[in-house]
Amino acid sequence: MTSTIFALATAPGRAAVAVVRISGPGTAQALIALAGPLPSPRRASLRNLRDPVSRETFDQALVLWLPGPASFTGEDQAELQIHGGSAVAAAAVEALASLGLRPAQPGEFTRRAFEHGRLELSQAEAIADLVDAETAAQRRQALAQLDGALAQRYAAWREALLESLAFLEAEIDFPDEELPDALAARARPPLERLAAELDAALADTRGEKVREGLRIALIGAPNAGKSSLLNALLGREAVIVTEAPGTTRDVIEQPLLVAGYRVLVADMAGLREDAEAIEAEGVRRARAWAEAADLRLWLVDASAREGDWAAAADLARPGDILVLTKSDLPEDVDAAAARAAHPGPVAEISVRTGAIASLTCALEGAVAGALSGADFPAATRVRHRVVLTDACEHLARALADFGGGPERAAEDLRLAARALERLSGRIDPEDVLGRIFSTFCIGK
């Protein structure tokens, strides 16, 4: 029999209210022991809570009785909405433990909901994302996934695979029946369209970037103004700024909210060839981070004429933003050379005077353009990308196998459909489930 678990579902510390959750077959008995006769289902009832051993009243609380299977976990559940003092919370925990209930593990309530069919695994993951959401975009994405947007998309793909598989299996199993000619050939065109759709979905990285943050690198020569710009974007002195070139030696990452999306902005060593050993290692790390970034802000001192503008030119790409710094000073030849070399957007700024509006506007447009879209992304986690990649590979093999007979193609279609089923978690191995739910909060 499943054990009965409990957990404090709100953060520890002083608060007006704390919530204790209980789930499992012993919930009703535990609630009776603490609060007396069971209240009406799903109706809050004001009760005195008593210690089951000493019978001392330790709080007056709202009690909710949520009998299964119509509960979050699918089991009998209860909630105690107690006063939020640490002494009250401790007394509630001690009372439940004395009744033989077990403290819940991280994510155990949601895992029980999954195991009782109340949620698919992608929806369970969405709950964790919703708890961790720091931006409006993360919240919207998590809510849509919780509502089934991701599961529905994969289910539609799986249904399309099964429809084509039916044509192949009919030709395999009933070769002597009076069936329409070339059933296997009729299955190929929709599979080709589906393969193109899956490839496009796999190329879409918006979902993961909304969750984790778009990576933005500040690149340029020493003293181009990278650290000053990072401080200005953050609105605080996060990194040291001096006139000495080479002050920044390592990659310094800072989260930032841009156009409602989370981004990770990295200040890094100025790029130059004649750096000494320690700075050279910083330059190497800077180049590696910048090459892997989603967007680069290429900073060039607009008042310079030393040719330093070219230090980071090889890293800049057409969609990156050329940032001409120190625009409060007379513009010199480096600015013109950088403009001529960069086909993308240009912003002129002066951190000294606070004139950075042109950059923030361009940055908001770039971030929103990279992360927004009409369709829900097909992957919001690495696990989803692995599932989608597996399905694409099996589908590609199925299409390649058509010339050699329908049997091999049918098997690869079955494997592709099975790969898509893994999104729901019904056929995932136990260790995968353990890794997923271990990242949840206790009490959720």
Order of alpha helices (4+ residues) and beta strands (2+ residues): beta-beta-alpha-beta-beta-beta-alpha-beta-alpha-alpha-alpha-alpha-alpha-alpha-beta-alpha-beta-beta-alpha-beta-beta-alpha-beta-alpha-alpha-alpha-alpha
